[in-house]
Amino acid sequence: TMISEEEVIRRKLLIDGDGMGDDRRLNMLLKVFLKWCTSNDDTEEEQAIIYERMVMTLEQCEFAISKSQQVLCMNQAEMKNYKQLYSEIEIGIANAQKKIVANKQELQKAKSIRKNKQEYDALAKVIGTQPDRRGSLSQLEALEREIRALDRARQALDSRLEQRRRQFHVLLSSVCELQQLLKDEENVESQGMDTT
């Protein structure tokens, strides 16, 4: 079967390490080694020089391997960090959705309280137009106390709702920043791989 050009490039990169000519360097080292083993014409000094060059080339290849292993370990650590960040973001989004539902319920409750207050205000006005009677006055005072209590409850709910809105806004901003950071780092890594 015909091997695609992409497969050839992939195999070459696998053999070539980080793409800096390690396969060519190893091939040249093998040729020089075979020539060094079979050559009887070189002087002892020339053989020593060739030997030193082979050792230097071998050290360069070992350094490239060590470098590739370190890059691999670093990439694996980064992937672990990204997975952790992704998990934290998912949890944050789930919590934010729960808070949205809770805030909607609190808002609905606040609207109901406000509607009740308006109804009580209207009723208080009607009672105020009636002749002054002891029972009506007591009832009016009780209604006013209840209205004040409901008003305080509404204000407390409004305050809590505003606080939840601010917290949710901060959370969403953090999620957006984390997603942008992940995207930027993926772009940098992909650009780095393209340049090699």
Phi, psi and omega in degrees: 000147179286136177267130181291159179298323179297320179293321178298315180296318180298316179295321179297319179293323178296319180286324188276006178068240182270013177082017183257021175092024181295322179295319178295320180296319179292321177297316178296320179298318179297317179297315180296321180296314179297319179295320181295323181289325187263350184276133176245359185273336184287147175286169180297323179293318178295321178296322178295320179296315180297320179299314179299320178296319179296318178298318180296318179296318179297320178296322177297319179294318178296322178296319179296321178295315179299319179297317180297321179295320178295319178297319179298314179298319180295318179296321178295320178296320178296319178298321178297318178297318181296320178296320178297315179298318180299317179297317179296321179295317179300317179296318179298319179295318179298317178296321180296320178296321177297319180294324178298315179298315180297319180295323177296320179295318179295322178296318179297321178295319179296321178296320179296319178296318179297319178297317178299320180297318179297320178295319178294321177299316179296318179295321179297323178295319179297316179297323180296335180276348181281160178302148183289113177230151184299318180294318180295321180295316179297317179296320180296317179297320178296318178296320179295321177296318179295321178298316180298319179295317178295323179295318178296320179296319178297316179298320179296318179294319177300319180295316179295321179297318179296321178296318178296322179297317179295318179297318180294322178297317179297318180297315179297321178298318179296318179298316180297318180295319178295318179296320178293321178297315178298318181295317180297317181293323176295321178295318180296317180295317180294324176293321179296320178292325179294324183284336178283000000 
